[in-house]
Amino acid sequence: MEIFLRLLISILEEGLIYGIMALGVYITYRVLNFPDLSVDGTFPLGACVTGALIASGAHPVAALCASFGCGLLAGLVTGLLHVRLKITDLLSGILVMTGLWSVNLVVLGGKSVLPFYNAPTIFNSGLAALLPEALYRRRVLILLALVVLIVKLAVDAYFRTKNGLLLRATGDNACFVSSLAIDPGRMKVLGLMLGNGLAALSGSVLAQQAESANVSSGTGMVVMGLASVIIGGSLFGRMKFLRPTTAVLLGSIVYKACLVLAMQLGLPTNYLKLLMSAIFVVALVAGRFTEGRKTHA
């Protein structure tokens, strides 16, 4: 029972951390219909910025904000490459993702991994230190739930604003947005900034949870984010009482549960990336099947 409880907590923690990144992918992929590959670079960017700041003595909350801001800038570059320089969406993301590899190395001072063990993080200082002793053992899960709830409510609130509605309309019908005298390109840039900002924020949270920053931590983030979005939509999309953002977070948890289950069944870790791709393919096919049934209904 104790082993099962530890696995469950591990799944929830990882699912919530990557769920923040999945919310960013939801904005770019679902809302804007933009296959943004720069997430593989902005996720470790958030981790590297956080590692460099915390190692130099910065406040962990300030590191979160700085990482989010750096993600916004990376998304701005992707958007400008696509909108202003007319580079295709896929190539824009690839260019930014490639360039960020060098940027992340520079941020870490040329190191590929930067540990900052025993330094103050959101999980061992501030609000976490105020938790009663009975809850302190579960402080990581509690703090993660709080951070994810704040991010989710902020995204939901933004989508209810005029600007958020215009962003959603840009993905559905850019011509309609143009007819309102609004530049759809500007809305695309804004959406890419938000998506990459959330990806970098997710990387920052992961770095503080692991107490280290890794340049290679972004490998496969696009696949993981897309799989979370598609799994969430396929399994929970019909539940009208759930918001799409909630479905995405649940999809992230289900995705991590599938990976953990496969590892527990004895699958070698060398096949982890292959398994991630396989789950994504299954989720994609299932998502199309579900959409097809809705169309014929």
Secondary structure as GFF3:
##gff-version 3
##sequence-region A 1 297
A	DSSP	alpha_helix	2	25	.	.	.	ID=ss1
A	DSSP	pi_helix	26	31	.	.	.	ID=ss2
A	DSSP	alpha_helix	39	55	.	.	.	ID=ss3
A	DSSP	alpha_helix	60	83	.	.	.	ID=ss4
A	DSSP	alpha_helix	89	107	.	.	.	ID=ss5
A	DSSP	beta_strand	113	115	.	.	.	ID=ss6
A	DSSP	three_ten_helix	128	130	.	.	.	ID=ss7
A	DSSP	alpha_helix	133	136	.	.	.	ID=ss8
A	DSSP	alpha_helix	139	159	.	.	.	ID=ss9
A	DSSP	alpha_helix	162	172	.	.	.	ID=ss10
A	DSSP	alpha_helix	174	179	.	.	.	ID=ss11
A	DSSP	alpha_helix	184	210	.	.	.	ID=ss12
A	DSSP	beta_strand	212	214	.	.	.	ID=ss13
A	DSSP	three_ten_helix	215	218	.	.	.	ID=ss14
A	DSSP	alpha_helix	221	236	.	.	.	ID=ss15
A	DSSP	alpha_helix	244	264	.	.	.	ID=ss16
A	DSSP	three_ten_helix	269	271	.	.	.	ID=ss17
A	DSSP	alpha_helix	272	296	.	.	.	ID=ss18
###
